[in-house]
Amino acid sequence: MPPEPVISPTPARPATSPAASTNTVTFHEPKLWESAPQPPATLRQVSAHLSGTLVGQSPGESITFVLLLENNGLREVTILDPLDFFSLQFTTMGSKLIGVPERISKILIDAEPSKDAIPGTKRDTPYPAPVQFRRIVRLNGPSSQKEETITIPPGTKIQIVFESEPVVMQRVMQALRAETGENAKSFKARATMSLVAALPQPGVGGQLLDSDWIFFTIPSS
């Protein structure tokens, strides 16, 4: 049996130094109270990993993220767009919080339609900071742009590739100016995400997931 092919997404623009950092971390389900709603069994069969790569050149650096979702079960899983339930936290190496704009789910935004829109429709609200949507890449299949729902067949992986908004690295660089030594070149980030089944059942919540920390080192000029 031939080895399983590996999906290798192409960053939006190449890194300017071979020292640019990239690493992959795993999402974990936090410990929940026994009385907390339990996620559907189908969501528990999905594993999630996140990687980040610094790309670009000062003062225009950004981070290309790749969210990998793998269906390890025997049943097909259809979820709502994970980036609608996704947030990022950034800190210095000394764990000093770096403030970036909060991500707001489109579900919580009452988007007003344009004046010439068909009555009853809503305006397509773009993804807010701190990330912007890039593309979905499927194993042995074509890539695509934004999808309201994402279906993952059994034993299948998909990647969602997206990039940080400019405000993220602007805030990171501002925070690092107050650091000294090697800490002035490094920072870390982690993500929180909910996997929500498409057409969710009343009383059944999504699956809350927290990632490990991703460590970044800004290449020397």
Secondary structure, DSSP 8 states (H G I E B T S, - for coil): -----------SS-BSSTT--EEEEEEE-----TTS----HHHHTEEEEEEEEEEB-TTS-EEEEEEEEEE-SSS-EEEE-GGGGEEEEEEETT--EE-------GGG------TTS-TT--------TTEEEEEEEETTS--B---SEEEE-TT-EEEEEEEE-HHHHHHHHHHHTT--GGGGGEEEEEEEEEE-BSS--TT---EEEEE--EEEE----
